[in-house]
Amino acid sequence: MYAIVESGGKQYKATPGATIDVERLDAEVGQAVELDRVLVVAGDGHVQVGHPLLEYAKVLATVVTL
């Protein structure tokens, strides 16, 4: 499963357990964040594409470094 999210005008591929390097989140190390600008969600042979965003999708992440 993966999602394509937008943060800071750039797109990132997020997968469970992976680390992505995004720019300038207003959060501290250890803080949970929601990336709610989700463009695509794919998994189990299905792909959902937003127009331009998927309204109810979000990616939950934890800040690991600044």
N, C-alpha and C positions, 0 to 999 in steps of 0.2 A: 504494500500500500504506500502511496505517496501523495503529497499535495504540492501544488505550486502556489506560493504565497508572494505577495508584494509588500515590501517594506522599504521606505526611503526612496521610492521610485525605481527600485530594482526588483527582479524576480529571483526567487530561491526555490529549490526543490527540497522539501522537508520529508524525511522518512522517520518512522518510529525508532527512537534510540540514537539517531544521528545528531551530529553537531553541525549547525550552519553558522556562518560568520556574517551577521547583519550589521549595518551601521546605525549608530545613534538611537538606541532605545532608551526611553526615559525610565530606567529601572536599575536596581542594585544587584550585585552578585547574590545568588540564591533566591531571588524574587521570581515568582511565577508571572508569566506574561501570556496574553492571548494575541495571536496574530490573526486578525479577522478579515484581512483583505485576501481571501482565498480565491484563486482563479480557476484551479482544476483540482479535482480529487479523483484518484484512480486506485483500483484494487479489485481483486476477485473477478477479473475480466470485465469490469465495468468502469467507464470513465464519465465523470460529470464535468461539464465545462460551463463556467459562468458567463453572463452577458452584461457587463464584463466580470462581475463577481458572483460567487455562490452565496446567496443571501444568508443562509443559516449555518454555513461551515466556519470553523475556526480551528487553528492549530494551537495547542497548549504547549508552552515551552518554559524552561527555567534558564535564567541568565547564569552562565558559568564563568565568565571573565569580562572585564571591561576593556 
